[in-house]
């Protein structure tokens, strides 16, 4: 039971660290494009395992976030991370997200 508890806490901590890195990457990408990161958060939408360049197994995560170019319309962006490293970011500007 103690081992399970330690694994659960470790999983939670690593997930929170990854999310913090993703928010940082999203904020940097928005700043680079002159956009505003909305809600100051990201949402993990995919999780899998993949090898990095050195052959080490890492968690591959995809996150979505919303941003605004004009302060009115919301657009969706996506980040793909391998471990804590950003692999790809996409800021879509075609159609605003409608809630």
mmCIF file as gemmi writes it, N, C-alpha and C atoms, coordinates in Angstrom:
data_model
loop_
_atom_site.group_PDB
_atom_site.id
_atom_site.type_symbol
_atom_site.label_atom_id
_atom_site.label_alt_id
_atom_site.label_comp_id
_atom_site.label_asym_id
_atom_site.label_entity_id
_atom_site.label_seq_id
_atom_site.pdbx_PDB_ins_code
_atom_site.Cartn_x
_atom_site.Cartn_y
_atom_site.Cartn_z
_atom_site.occupancy
_atom_site.B_iso_or_equiv
_atom_site.pdbx_formal_charge
_atom_site.auth_seq_id
_atom_site.auth_asym_id
_atom_site.pdbx_PDB_model_num
ATOM 1 N N . UNK Axp A 1 ? 0.821 -1.188 0 1 0 ? 1 A 1
ATOM 2 C CA . UNK Axp A 1 ? 0 0 0 1 0 ? 1 A 1
ATOM 3 C C . UNK Axp A 1 ? 0.874 1.264 0 1 0 ? 1 A 1
ATOM 4 N N . UNK Axp A 2 ? 1.965 1.224 0.761 1 0 ? 2 A 1
ATOM 5 C CA . UNK Axp A 2 ? 2.867 2.373 0.812 1 0 ? 2 A 1
ATOM 6 C C . UNK Axp A 2 ? 3.514 2.603 -0.551 1 0 ? 2 A 1
ATOM 7 N N . UNK Axp A 3 ? 3.915 1.524 -1.215 1 0 ? 3 A 1
ATOM 8 C CA . UNK Axp A 3 ? 4.508 1.643 -2.548 1 0 ? 3 A 1
ATOM 9 C C . UNK Axp A 3 ? 3.523 2.275 -3.521 1 0 ? 3 A 1
ATOM 10 N N . UNK Axp A 4 ? 2.276 1.826 -3.491 1 0 ? 4 A 1
ATOM 11 C CA . UNK Axp A 4 ? 1.248 2.405 -4.366 1 0 ? 4 A 1
ATOM 12 C C . UNK Axp A 4 ? 1.078 3.893 -4.079 1 0 ? 4 A 1
ATOM 13 N N . UNK Axp A 5 ? 1.054 4.259 -2.807 1 0 ? 5 A 1
ATOM 14 C CA . UNK Axp A 5 ? 0.929 5.667 -2.427 1 0 ? 5 A 1
ATOM 15 C C . UNK Axp A 5 ? 2.095 6.5 -2.93 1 0 ? 5 A 1
ATOM 16 N N . UNK Axp A 6 ? 3.306 5.972 -2.81 1 0 ? 6 A 1
ATOM 17 C CA . UNK Axp A 6 ? 4.496 6.683 -3.299 1 0 ? 6 A 1
ATOM 18 C C . UNK Axp A 6 ? 4.45 6.855 -4.816 1 0 ? 6 A 1
ATOM 19 N N . UNK Axp A 7 ? 4.033 5.809 -5.524 1 0 ? 7 A 1
ATOM 20 C CA . UNK Axp A 7 ? 3.915 5.895 -6.987 1 0 ? 7 A 1
ATOM 21 C C . UNK Axp A 7 ? 2.864 6.922 -7.401 1 0 ? 7 A 1
ATOM 22 N N . UNK Axp A 8 ? 1.74 6.949 -6.698 1 0 ? 8 A 1
ATOM 23 C CA . UNK Axp A 8 ? 0.676 7.906 -7.017 1 0 ? 8 A 1
ATOM 24 C C . UNK Axp A 8 ? 1.144 9.341 -6.789 1 0 ? 8 A 1
ATOM 25 N N . UNK Axp A 9 ? 1.834 9.584 -5.685 1 0 ? 9 A 1
ATOM 26 C CA . UNK Axp A 9 ? 2.342 10.933 -5.397 1 0 ? 9 A 1
ATOM 27 C C . UNK Axp A 9 ? 3.39 11.335 -6.432 1 0 ? 9 A 1
ATOM 28 N N . UNK Axp A 10 ? 4.274 10.403 -6.8 1 0 ? 10 A 1
ATOM 29 C CA . UNK Axp A 10 ? 5.29 10.695 -7.815 1 0 ? 10 A 1
ATOM 30 C C . UNK Axp A 10 ? 4.64 11.011 -9.152 1 0 ? 10 A 1
ATOM 31 N N . UNK Axp A 11 ? 3.643 10.212 -9.553 1 0 ? 11 A 1
ATOM 32 C CA . UNK Axp A 11 ? 2.926 10.456 -10.815 1 0 ? 11 A 1
ATOM 33 C C . UNK Axp A 11 ? 2.282 11.842 -10.8 1 0 ? 11 A 1
ATOM 34 N N . UNK Axp A 12 ? 1.627 12.191 -9.69 1 0 ? 12 A 1
ATOM 35 C CA . UNK Axp A 12 ? 0.969 13.484 -9.582 1 0 ? 12 A 1
ATOM 36 C C . UNK Axp A 12 ? 1.99 14.606 -9.674 1 0 ? 12 A 1
ATOM 37 N N . UNK Axp A 13 ? 3.125 14.474 -8.981 1 0 ? 13 A 1
ATOM 38 C CA . UNK Axp A 13 ? 4.141 15.524 -8.973 1 0 ? 13 A 1
ATOM 39 C C . UNK Axp A 13 ? 4.723 15.729 -10.369 1 0 ? 13 A 1
ATOM 40 N N . UNK Axp A 14 ? 5.059 14.639 -11.062 1 0 ? 14 A 1
ATOM 41 C CA . UNK Axp A 14 ? 5.613 14.735 -12.418 1 0 ? 14 A 1
ATOM 42 C C . UNK Axp A 14 ? 4.587 15.366 -13.361 1 0 ? 14 A 1
ATOM 43 N N . UNK Axp A 15 ? 3.323 15.007 -13.219 1 0 ? 15 A 1
ATOM 44 C CA . UNK Axp A 15 ? 2.272 15.593 -14.06 1 0 ? 15 A 1
ATOM 45 C C . UNK Axp A 15 ? 2.14 17.09 -13.822 1 0 ? 15 A 1
ATOM 46 N N . UNK Axp A 16 ? 2.222 17.508 -12.568 1 0 ? 16 A 1
ATOM 47 C CA . UNK Axp A 16 ? 2.133 18.94 -12.254 1 0 ? 16 A 1
ATOM 48 C C . UNK Axp A 16 ? 3.339 19.706 -12.797 1 0 ? 16 A 1
ATOM 49 N N . UNK Axp A 17 ? 4.522 19.119 -12.716 1 0 ? 17 A 1
ATOM 50 C CA . UNK Axp A 17 ? 5.719 19.752 -13.268 1 0 ? 17 A 1
ATOM 51 C C . UNK Axp A 17 ? 5.604 19.893 -14.786 1 0 ? 17 A 1
ATOM 52 N N . UNK Axp A 18 ? 5.116 18.851 -15.44 1 0 ? 18 A 1
ATOM 53 C CA . UNK Axp A 18 ? 4.946 18.9 -16.888 1 0 ? 18 A 1
ATOM 54 C C . UNK Axp A 18 ? 3.932 19.967 -17.283 1 0 ? 18 A 1
ATOM 55 N N . UNK Axp A 19 ? 2.841 20.052 -16.525 1 0 ? 19 A 1
ATOM 56 C CA . UNK Axp A 19 ? 1.83 21.074 -16.812 1 0 ? 19 A 1
ATOM 57 C C . UNK Axp A 19 ? 2.408 22.469 -16.622 1 0 ? 19 A 1
ATOM 58 N N . UNK Axp A 20 ? 3.228 22.672 -15.59 1 0 ? 20 A 1
ATOM 59 C CA . UNK Axp A 20 ? 3.856 23.975 -15.371 1 0 ? 20 A 1
ATOM 60 C C . UNK Axp A 20 ? 4.773 24.336 -16.536 1 0 ? 20 A 1
ATOM 61 N N . UNK Axp A 21 ? 5.532 23.361 -17.045 1 0 ? 21 A 1
ATOM 62 C CA . UNK Axp A 21 ? 6.369 23.615 -18.213 1 0 ? 21 A 1
ATOM 63 C C . UNK Axp A 21 ? 5.512 23.938 -19.433 1 0 ? 21 A 1
ATOM 64 N N . UNK Axp A 22 ? 4.397 23.23 -19.598 1 0 ? 22 A 1
ATOM 65 C CA . UNK Axp A 22 ? 3.511 23.476 -20.741 1 0 ? 22 A 1
ATOM 66 C C . UNK Axp A 22 ? 2.919 24.88 -20.674 1 0 ? 22 A 1
ATOM 67 N N . UNK Axp A 23 ? 2.515 25.33 -19.486 1 0 ? 23 A 1
ATOM 68 C CA . UNK Axp A 23 ? 1.994 26.696 -19.341 1 0 ? 23 A 1
ATOM 69 C C . UNK Axp A 23 ? 3.08 27.707 -19.711 1 0 ? 23 A 1
ATOM 70 N N . UNK Axp A 24 ? 4.296 27.446 -19.267 1 0 ? 24 A 1
ATOM 71 C CA . UNK Axp A 24 ? 5.416 28.331 -19.587 1 0 ? 24 A 1
ATOM 72 C C . UNK Axp A 24 ? 5.659 28.382 -21.097 1 0 ? 24 A 1
ATOM 73 N N . UNK Axp A 25 ? 5.643 27.227 -21.749 1 0 ? 25 A 1
ATOM 74 C CA . UNK Axp A 25 ? 5.816 27.184 -23.211 1 0 ? 25 A 1
ATOM 75 C C . UNK Axp A 25 ? 4.664 27.893 -23.914 1 0 ? 25 A 1
ATOM 76 N N . UNK Axp A 26 ? 3.431 27.678 -23.464 1 0 ? 26 A 1
ATOM 77 C CA . UNK Axp A 26 ? 2.268 28.327 -24.084 1 0 ? 26 A 1
ATOM 78 C C . UNK Axp A 26 ? 2.363 29.845 -23.937 1 0 ? 26 A 1
ATOM 79 N N . UNK Axp A 27 ? 2.749 30.304 -22.757 1 0 ? 27 A 1
ATOM 80 C CA . UNK Axp A 27 ? 2.894 31.743 -22.524 1 0 ? 27 A 1
ATOM 81 C C . UNK Axp A 27 ? 3.969 32.328 -23.45 1 0 ? 27 A 1
ATOM 82 N N . UNK Axp A 28 ? 5.08 31.621 -23.585 1 0 ? 28 A 1
ATOM 83 C CA . UNK Axp A 28 ? 6.169 32.087 -24.451 1 0 ? 28 A 1
ATOM 84 C C . UNK Axp A 28 ? 5.724 32.141 -25.912 1 0 ? 28 A 1
ATOM 85 N N . UNK Axp A 29 ? 4.983 31.114 -26.359 1 0 ? 29 A 1
ATOM 86 C CA . UNK Axp A 29 ? 4.497 31.104 -27.743 1 0 ? 29 A 1
ATOM 87 C C . UNK Axp A 29 ? 3.506 32.235 -27.983 1 0 ? 29 A 1
ATOM 88 N N . UNK Axp A 30 ? 2.635 32.489 -27.014 1 0 ? 30 A 1
ATOM 89 C CA . UNK Axp A 30 ? 1.675 33.589 -27.153 1 0 ? 30 A 1
ATOM 90 C C . UNK Axp A 30 ? 2.401 34.936 -27.19 1 0 ? 30 A 1
ATOM 91 N N . UNK Axp A 31 ? 3.374 35.122 -26.322 1 0 ? 31 A 1
ATOM 92 C CA . UNK Axp A 31 ? 4.149 36.37 -26.324 1 0 ? 31 A 1
ATOM 93 C C . UNK Axp A 31 ? 4.852 36.574 -27.653 1 0 ? 31 A 1
ATOM 94 N N . UNK Axp A 32 ? 5.394 35.493 -28.211 1 0 ? 32 A 1
ATOM 95 C CA . UNK Axp A 32 ? 6.103 35.567 -29.489 1 0 ? 32 A 1
ATOM 96 C C . UNK Axp A 32 ? 5.165 36.024 -30.609 1 0 ? 32 A 1
ATOM 97 N N . UNK Axp A 33 ? 3.883 35.638 -30.53 1 0 ? 33 A 1
ATOM 98 C CA . UNK Axp A 33 ? 2.907 35.995 -31.565 1 0 ? 33 A 1
ATOM 99 C C . UNK Axp A 33 ? 2.095 37.239 -31.219 1 0 ? 33 A 1
ATOM 100 N N . UNK Axp A 34 ? 2.376 37.856 -30.085 1 0 ? 34 A 1
ATOM 101 C CA . UNK Axp A 34 ? 1.614 39.039 -29.686 1 0 ? 34 A 1
ATOM 102 C C . UNK Axp A 34 ? 0.212 38.709 -29.222 1 0 ? 34 A 1
ATOM 103 N N . UNK Axp A 35 ? 0.014 37.503 -28.708 1 0 ? 35 A 1
ATOM 104 C CA . UNK Axp A 35 ? -1.303 37.048 -28.254 1 0 ? 35 A 1
ATOM 105 C C . UNK Axp A 35 ? -1.328 36.991 -26.732 1 0 ? 35 A 1
ATOM 106 N N . UNK Axp A 36 ? -2.532 36.832 -26.192 1 0 ? 36 A 1
ATOM 107 C CA . UNK Axp A 36 ? -2.731 36.741 -24.746 1 0 ? 36 A 1
ATOM 108 C C . UNK Axp A 36 ? -3.195 35.332 -24.404 1 0 ? 36 A 1
ATOM 109 N N . UNK Axp A 37 ? -2.466 34.661 -23.506 1 0 ? 37 A 1
ATOM 110 C CA . UNK Axp A 37 ? -2.865 33.345 -23.032 1 0 ? 37 A 1
ATOM 111 C C . UNK Axp A 37 ? -4.069 33.513 -22.112 1 0 ? 37 A 1
ATOM 112 N N . UNK Axp A 38 ? -5.166 32.861 -22.458 1 0 ? 38 A 1
ATOM 113 C CA . UNK Axp A 38 ? -6.39 32.995 -21.666 1 0 ? 38 A 1
ATOM 114 C C . UNK Axp A 38 ? -6.44 31.923 -20.586 1 0 ? 38 A 1
ATOM 115 N N . UNK Axp A 39 ? -7.017 32.254 -19.465 1 0 ? 39 A 1
ATOM 116 C CA . UNK Axp A 39 ? -7.21 31.352 -18.33 1 0 ? 39 A 1
ATOM 117 C C . UNK Axp A 39 ? -5.898 30.91 -17.689 1 0 ? 39 A 1
ATOM 118 N N . UNK Axp A 40 ? -4.761 31.316 -18.245 1 0 ? 40 A 1
ATOM 119 C CA . UNK Axp A 40 ? -3.43 31.016 -17.692 1 0 ? 40 A 1
ATOM 120 C C . UNK Axp A 40 ? -3.224 29.538 -17.397 1 0 ? 40 A 1
ATOM 121 N N . UNK Axp A 41 ? -3.777 28.673 -18.257 1 0 ? 41 A 1
ATOM 122 C CA . UNK Axp A 41 ? -3.632 27.239 -18.043 1 0 ? 41 A 1
ATOM 123 C C . UNK Axp A 41 ? -3.67 26.483 -19.363 1 0 ? 41 A 1
ATOM 124 N N . UNK Axp A 42 ? -3.33 25.203 -19.287 1 0 ? 42 A 1
ATOM 125 C CA . UNK Axp A 42 ? -3.394 24.298 -20.431 1 0 ? 42 A 1
ATOM 126 C C . UNK Axp A 42 ? -4.181 23.065 -20 1 0 ? 42 A 1
ATOM 127 N N . UNK Axp A 43 ? -4.641 22.3 -20.985 1 0 ? 43 A 1
ATOM 128 C CA . UNK Axp A 43 ? -5.384 21.072 -20.713 1 0 ? 43 A 1
ATOM 129 C C . UNK Axp A 43 ? -4.705 19.93 -21.458 1 0 ? 43 A 1
ATOM 130 N N . UNK Axp A 44 ? -4.335 18.89 -20.743 1 0 ? 44 A 1
ATOM 131 C CA . UNK Axp A 44 ? -3.717 17.728 -21.374 1 0 ? 44 A 1
ATOM 132 C C . UNK Axp A 44 ? -4.792 16.943 -22.112 1 0 ? 44 A 1
ATOM 133 N N . UNK Axp A 45 ? -4.539 16.647 -23.396 1 0 ? 45 A 1
ATOM 134 C CA . UNK Axp A 45 ? -5.537 15.924 -24.178 1 0 ? 45 A 1
ATOM 135 C C . UNK Axp A 45 ? -5.029 14.566 -24.652 1 0 ? 45 A 1
ATOM 136 N N . UNK Axp A 46 ? -3.713 14.334 -24.63 1 0 ? 46 A 1
ATOM 137 C CA . UNK Axp A 46 ? -3.166 13.04 -25.023 1 0 ? 46 A 1
ATOM 138 C C . UNK Axp A 46 ? -1.935 12.729 -24.182 1 0 ? 46 A 1
ATOM 139 N N . UNK Axp A 47 ? -1.725 11.45 -23.957 1 0 ? 47 A 1
ATOM 140 C CA . UNK Axp A 47 ? -0.563 10.987 -23.203 1 0 ? 47 A 1
ATOM 141 C C . UNK Axp A 47 ? -0.121 9.65 -23.775 1 0 ? 47 A 1
ATOM 142 N N . UNK Axp A 48 ? 1.159 9.521 -24.053 1 0 ? 48 A 1
ATOM 143 C CA . UNK Axp A 48 ? 1.716 8.245 -24.49 1 0 ? 48 A 1
ATOM 144 C C . UNK Axp A 48 ? 3.203 8.226 -24.146 1 0 ? 48 A 1
ATOM 145 N N . UNK Axp A 49 ? 3.866 7.163 -24.518 1 0 ? 49 A 1
ATOM 146 C CA . UNK Axp A 49 ? 5.302 7.035 -24.291 1 0 ? 49 A 1
ATOM 147 C C . UNK Axp A 49 ? 6.007 7.066 -25.636 1 0 ? 49 A 1
ATOM 148 N N . UNK Axp A 50 ? 7.206 7.67 -25.639 1 0 ? 50 A 1
ATOM 149 C CA . UNK Axp A 50 ? 8.012 7.713 -26.849 1 0 ? 50 A 1
ATOM 150 C C . UNK Axp A 50 ? 9.471 7.85 -26.447 1 0 ? 50 A 1
ATOM 151 N N . UNK Axp A 51 ? 10.367 7.531 -27.336 1 0 ? 51 A 1
ATOM 152 C CA . UNK Axp A 51 ? 11.795 7.669 -27.062 1 0 ? 51 A 1
ATOM 153 C C . UNK Axp A 51 ? 12.295 9.037 -27.532 1 0 ? 51 A 1
ATOM 154 N N . UNK Axp A 52 ? 13.205 9.613 -26.764 1 0 ? 52 A 1
ATOM 155 C CA . UNK Axp A 52 ? 13.814 10.869 -27.176 1 0 ? 52 A 1
ATOM 156 C C . UNK Axp A 52 ? 15.027 10.571 -28.061 1 0 ? 52 A 1
ATOM 157 N N . UNK Axp A 53 ? 15.795 11.604 -28.416 1 0 ? 53 A 1
ATOM 158 C CA . UNK Axp A 53 ? 16.937 11.432 -29.326 1 0 ? 53 A 1
ATOM 159 C C . UNK Axp A 53 ? 17.999 10.492 -28.781 1 0 ? 53 A 1
ATOM 160 N N . UNK Axp A 54 ? 18.124 10.425 -27.453 1 0 ? 54 A 1
ATOM 161 C CA . UNK Axp A 54 ? 19.141 9.551 -26.859 1 0 ? 54 A 1
ATOM 162 C C . UNK Axp A 54 ? 18.613 8.148 -26.572 1 0 ? 54 A 1
ATOM 163 N N . UNK Axp A 55 ? 17.372 7.86 -26.96 1 0 ? 55 A 1
ATOM 164 C CA . UNK Axp A 55 ? 16.803 6.536 -26.777 1 0 ? 55 A 1
ATOM 165 C C . UNK Axp A 55 ? 16.122 6.305 -25.44 1 0 ? 55 A 1
ATOM 166 N N . UNK Axp A 56 ? 16.043 7.33 -24.607 1 0 ? 56 A 1
ATOM 167 C CA . UNK Axp A 56 ? 15.384 7.216 -23.311 1 0 ? 56 A 1
ATOM 168 C C . UNK Axp A 56 ? 13.866 7.298 -23.485 1 0 ? 56 A 1
ATOM 169 N N . UNK Axp A 57 ? 13.13 6.491 -22.723 1 0 ? 57 A 1
ATOM 170 C CA . UNK Axp A 57 ? 11.674 6.563 -22.759 1 0 ? 57 A 1
ATOM 171 C C . UNK Axp A 57 ? 11.215 7.82 -22.026 1 0 ? 57 A 1
ATOM 172 N N . UNK Axp A 58 ? 10.323 8.584 -22.637 1 0 ? 58 A 1
ATOM 173 C CA . UNK Axp A 58 ? 9.766 9.797 -22.047 1 0 ? 58 A 1
ATOM 174 C C . UNK Axp A 58 ? 8.258 9.804 -22.279 1 0 ? 58 A 1
ATOM 175 N N . UNK Axp A 59 ? 7.573 10.572 -21.452 1 0 ? 59 A 1
ATOM 176 C CA . UNK Axp A 59 ? 6.147 10.77 -21.672 1 0 ? 59 A 1
ATOM 177 C C . UNK Axp A 59 ? 5.965 11.793 -22.782 1 0 ? 59 A 1
ATOM 178 N N . UNK Axp A 60 ? 5.12 11.456 -23.741 1 0 ? 60 A 1
ATOM 179 C CA . UNK Axp A 60 ? 4.751 12.339 -24.844 1 0 ? 60 A 1
ATOM 180 C C . UNK Axp A 60 ? 3.374 12.872 -24.498 1 0 ? 60 A 1
ATOM 181 N N . UNK Axp A 61 ? 3.272 14.184 -24.346 1 0 ? 61 A 1
ATOM 182 C CA . UNK Axp A 61 ? 1.999 14.794 -23.95 1 0 ? 61 A 1
ATOM 183 C C . UNK Axp A 61 ? 1.585 15.847 -24.97 1 0 ? 61 A 1
ATOM 184 N N . UNK Axp A 62 ? 0.277 15.909 -25.224 1 0 ? 62 A 1
ATOM 185 C CA . UNK Axp A 62 ? -0.271 16.974 -26.057 1 0 ? 62 A 1
ATOM 186 C C . UNK Axp A 62 ? -1.223 17.78 -25.186 1 0 ? 62 A 1
ATOM 187 N N . UNK Axp A 63 ? -1.07 19.1 -25.26 1 0 ? 63 A 1
ATOM 188 C CA . UNK Axp A 63 ? -1.893 20.015 -24.483 1 0 ? 63 A 1
ATOM 189 C C . UNK Axp A 63 ? -2.62 20.957 -25.42 1 0 ? 63 A 1
ATOM 190 N N . UNK Axp A 64 ? -3.79 21.409 -24.985 1 0 ? 64 A 1
ATOM 191 C CA . UNK Axp A 64 ? -4.504 22.468 -25.702 1 0 ? 64 A 1
ATOM 192 C C . UNK Axp A 64 ? -4.643 23.645 -24.754 1 0 ? 64 A 1
ATOM 193 N N . UNK Axp A 65 ? -4.736 24.834 -25.342 1 0 ? 65 A 1
ATOM 194 C CA . UNK Axp A 65 ? -4.938 26.046 -24.568 1 0 ? 65 A 1
ATOM 195 C C . UNK Axp A 65 ? -5.674 27.054 -25.44 1 0 ? 65 A 1
ATOM 196 N N . UNK Axp A 66 ? -6.212 28.06 -24.815 1 0 ? 66 A 1
ATOM 197 C CA . UNK Axp A 66 ? -6.913 29.101 -25.557 1 0 ? 66 A 1
ATOM 198 C C . UNK Axp A 66 ? -6.179 30.418 -25.391 1 0 ? 66 A 1
ATOM 199 N N . UNK Axp A 67 ? -6.225 31.21 -26.453 1 0 ? 67 A 1
ATOM 200 C CA . UNK Axp A 67 ? -5.561 32.506 -26.455 1 0 ? 67 A 1
ATOM 201 C C . UNK Axp A 67 ? -6.407 33.491 -27.248 1 0 ? 67 A 1
ATOM 202 N N . UNK Axp A 68 ? -6.058 34.754 -27.135 1 0 ? 68 A 1
ATOM 203 C CA . UNK Axp A 68 ? -6.787 35.795 -27.856 1 0 ? 68 A 1
ATOM 204 C C . UNK Axp A 68 ? -5.8 36.726 -28.534 1 0 ? 68 A 1
ATOM 205 N N . UNK Axp A 69 ? -6.131 37.107 -29.746 1 0 ? 69 A 1
ATOM 206 C CA . UNK Axp A 69 ? -5.319 38.083 -30.47 1 0 ? 69 A 1
ATOM 207 C C . UNK Axp A 69 ? -5.835 39.5 -30.278 1 0 ? 69 A 1
ATOM 208 N N . UNK Axp A 70 ? -7.157 39.628 -30.033 1 0 ? 70 A 1
ATOM 209 C CA . UNK Axp A 70 ? -7.768 40.954 -29.956 1 0 ? 70 A 1
ATOM 210 C C . UNK Axp A 70 ? -8.466 41.222 -28.627 1 0 ? 70 A 1
ATOM 211 N N . UNK Axp A 71 ? -8.414 40.286 -27.699 1 0 ? 71 A 1
ATOM 212 C CA . UNK Axp A 71 ? -9.073 40.466 -26.41 1 0 ? 71 A 1
ATOM 213 C C . UNK Axp A 71 ? -10.548 40.099 -26.426 1 0 ? 71 A 1
ATOM 214 N N . UNK Axp A 72 ? -11.077 39.722 -27.588 1 0 ? 72 A 1
ATOM 215 C CA . UNK Axp A 72 ? -12.497 39.383 -27.712 1 0 ? 72 A 1
ATOM 216 C C . UNK Axp A 72 ? -12.67 37.922 -28.104 1 0 ? 72 A 1
ATOM 217 N N . UNK Axp A 73 ? -12.073 37.533 -29.215 1 0 ? 73 A 1
ATOM 218 C CA . UNK Axp A 73 ? -12.218 36.17 -29.735 1 0 ? 73 A 1
ATOM 219 C C . UNK Axp A 73 ? -11.22 35.225 -29.086 1 0 ? 73 A 1
ATOM 220 N N . UNK Axp A 74 ? -11.668 33.982 -28.873 1 0 ? 74 A 1
ATOM 221 C CA . UNK Axp A 74 ? -10.817 32.932 -28.301 1 0 ? 74 A 1
ATOM 222 C C . UNK Axp A 74 ? -10.393 31.99 -29.43 1 0 ? 74 A 1
ATOM 223 N N . UNK Axp A 75 ? -9.118 31.684 -29.464 1 0 ? 75 A 1
ATOM 224 C CA . UNK Axp A 75 ? -8.575 30.748 -30.433 1 0 ? 75 A 1
ATOM 225 C C . UNK Axp A 75 ? -7.91 29.605 -29.687 1 0 ? 75 A 1
ATOM 226 N N . UNK Axp A 76 ? -7.747 28.477 -30.365 1 0 ? 76 A 1
ATOM 227 C CA . UNK Axp A 76 ? -7.144 27.306 -29.747 1 0 ? 76 A 1
ATOM 228 C C . UNK Axp A 76 ? -5.709 27.119 -30.207 1 0 ? 76 A 1
ATOM 229 N N . UNK Axp A 77 ? -4.846 26.803 -29.265 1 0 ? 77 A 1
ATOM 230 C CA . UNK Axp A 77 ? -3.464 26.465 -29.558 1 0 ? 77 A 1
ATOM 231 C C . UNK Axp A 77 ? -3.172 25.085 -29.023 1 0 ? 77 A 1
ATOM 232 N N . UNK Axp A 78 ? -2.126 24.479 -29.536 1 0 ? 78 A 1
ATOM 233 C CA . UNK Axp A 78 ? -1.73 23.138 -29.081 1 0 ? 78 A 1
ATOM 234 C C . UNK Axp A 78 ? -0.225 23.081 -28.913 1 0 ? 78 A 1
ATOM 235 N N . UNK Axp A 79 ? 0.188 22.293 -27.936 1 0 ? 79 A 1
ATOM 236 C CA . UNK Axp A 79 ? 1.6 22.035 -27.666 1 0 ? 79 A 1
ATOM 237 C C . UNK Axp A 79 ? 1.82 20.537 -27.648 1 0 ? 79 A 1
ATOM 238 N N . UNK Axp A 80 ? 2.948 20.094 -28.171 1 0 ? 80 A 1
ATOM 239 C CA . UNK Axp A 80 ? 3.364 18.702 -28.05 1 0 ? 80 A 1
ATOM 240 C C . UNK Axp A 80 ? 4.704 18.709 -27.338 1 0 ? 80 A 1
ATOM 241 N N . UNK Axp A 81 ? 4.768 17.965 -26.235 1 0 ? 81 A 1
ATOM 242 C CA . UNK Axp A 81 ? 5.981 17.92 -25.439 1 0 ? 81 A 1
ATOM 243 C C . UNK Axp A 81 ? 6.453 16.471 -25.271 1 0 ? 81 A 1
ATOM 244 N N . UNK Axp A 82 ? 7.756 16.293 -25.282 1 0 ? 82 A 1
ATOM 245 C CA . UNK Axp A 82 ? 8.377 15.016 -24.979 1 0 ? 82 A 1
ATOM 246 C C . UNK Axp A 82 ? 9.205 15.241 -23.733 1 0 ? 82 A 1
ATOM 247 N N . UNK Axp A 83 ? 8.755 14.673 -22.63 1 0 ? 83 A 1
ATOM 248 C CA . UNK Axp A 83 ? 9.346 15.029 -21.339 1 0 ? 83 A 1
ATOM 249 C C . UNK Axp A 83 ? 8.956 16.463 -21.033 1 0 ? 83 A 1
ATOM 250 N N . UNK Axp A 84 ? 9.953 17.302 -20.762 1 0 ? 84 A 1
ATOM 251 C CA . UNK Axp A 84 ? 9.682 18.722 -20.525 1 0 ? 84 A 1
ATOM 252 C C . UNK Axp A 84 ? 10.054 19.577 -21.735 1 0 ? 84 A 1
ATOM 253 N N . UNK Axp A 85 ? 10.464 18.931 -22.827 1 0 ? 85 A 1
ATOM 254 C CA . UNK Axp A 85 ? 10.929 19.65 -24.014 1 0 ? 85 A 1
ATOM 255 C C . UNK Axp A 85 ? 9.785 19.845 -25.003 1 0 ? 85 A 1
ATOM 256 N N . UNK Axp A 86 ? 9.664 21.067 -25.497 1 0 ? 86 A 1
ATOM 257 C CA . UNK Axp A 86 ? 8.637 21.391 -26.49 1 0 ? 86 A 1
ATOM 258 C C . UNK Axp A 86 ? 9.07 20.86 -27.846 1 0 ? 86 A 1
ATOM 259 N N . UNK Axp A 87 ? 8.211 20.037 -28.463 1 0 ? 87 A 1
ATOM 260 C CA . UNK Axp A 87 ? 8.482 19.527 -29.801 1 0 ? 87 A 1
ATOM 261 C C . UNK Axp A 87 ? 7.798 20.363 -30.874 1 0 ? 87 A 1
ATOM 262 N N . UNK Axp A 88 ? 6.554 20.768 -30.594 1 0 ? 88 A 1
ATOM 263 C CA . UNK Axp A 88 ? 5.78 21.489 -31.61 1 0 ? 88 A 1
ATOM 264 C C . UNK Axp A 88 ? 4.738 22.359 -30.929 1 0 ? 88 A 1
ATOM 265 N N . UNK Axp A 89 ? 4.487 23.505 -31.514 1 0 ? 89 A 1
ATOM 266 C CA . UNK Axp A 89 ? 3.379 24.346 -31.055 1 0 ? 89 A 1
ATOM 267 C C . UNK Axp A 89 ? 2.633 24.863 -32.27 1 0 ? 89 A 1
ATOM 268 N N . UNK Axp A 90 ? 1.323 24.947 -32.136 1 0 ? 90 A 1
ATOM 269 C CA . UNK Axp A 90 ? 0.476 25.416 -33.227 1 0 ? 90 A 1
ATOM 270 C C . UNK Axp A 90 ? -0.521 26.405 -32.648 1 0 ? 90 A 1
ATOM 271 N N . UNK Axp A 91 ? -0.554 27.593 -33.222 1 0 ? 91 A 1
ATOM 272 C CA . UNK Axp A 91 ? -1.557 28.594 -32.864 1 0 ? 91 A 1
ATOM 273 C C . UNK Axp A 91 ? -2.477 28.752 -34.065 1 0 ? 91 A 1
ATOM 274 N N . UNK Axp A 92 ? -3.723 28.335 -33.898 1 0 ? 92 A 1
ATOM 275 C CA . UNK Axp A 92 ? -4.699 28.407 -34.992 1 0 ? 92 A 1
ATOM 276 C C . UNK Axp A 92 ? -5.381 29.758 -34.966 1 0 ? 92 A 1
ATOM 277 N N . UNK Axp A 93 ? -5.496 30.396 -36.113 1 0 ? 93 A 1
ATOM 278 C CA . UNK Axp A 93 ? -6.116 31.725 -36.167 1 0 ? 93 A 1
ATOM 279 C C . UNK Axp A 93 ? -7.269 31.774 -37.15 1 0 ? 93 A 1
ATOM 280 N N . UNK Axp A 94 ? -7.723 30.621 -37.631 1 0 ? 94 A 1
ATOM 281 C CA . UNK Axp A 94 ? -8.766 30.645 -38.649 1 0 ? 94 A 1
ATOM 282 C C . UNK Axp A 94 ? -10.146 30.952 -38.08 1 0 ? 94 A 1
ATOM 283 N N . UNK Axp A 95 ? -10.633 30.163 -37.164 1 0 ? 95 A 1
ATOM 284 C CA . UNK Axp A 95 ? -11.972 30.363 -36.598 1 0 ? 95 A 1
ATOM 285 C C . UNK Axp A 95 ? -11.879 30.456 -35.085 1 0 ? 95 A 1
ATOM 286 N N . UNK Axp A 96 ? -12.529 31.444 -34.498 1 0 ? 96 A 1
ATOM 287 C CA . UNK Axp A 96 ? -12.526 31.515 -33.037 1 0 ? 96 A 1
ATOM 288 C C . UNK Axp A 96 ? -13.295 30.358 -32.401 1 0 ? 96 A 1
ATOM 289 N N . UNK Axp A 97 ? -12.895 30.009 -31.192 1 0 ? 97 A 1
ATOM 290 C CA . UNK Axp A 97 ? -13.587 28.975 -30.418 1 0 ? 97 A 1
ATOM 291 C C . UNK Axp A 97 ? -14.872 29.579 -29.881 1 0 ? 97 A 1
ATOM 292 N N . UNK Axp A 98 ? -15.977 28.886 -30.061 1 0 ? 98 A 1
ATOM 293 C CA . UNK Axp A 98 ? -17.268 29.382 -29.585 1 0 ? 98 A 1
ATOM 294 C C . UNK Axp A 98 ? -17.692 28.564 -28.379 1 0 ? 98 A 1
ATOM 295 N N . UNK Axp A 99 ? -17.972 29.24 -27.277 1 0 ? 99 A 1
ATOM 296 C CA . UNK Axp A 99 ? -18.421 28.563 -26.048 1 0 ? 99 A 1
ATOM 297 C C . UNK Axp A 99 ? -19.866 28.834 -25.819 1 0 ? 99 A 1
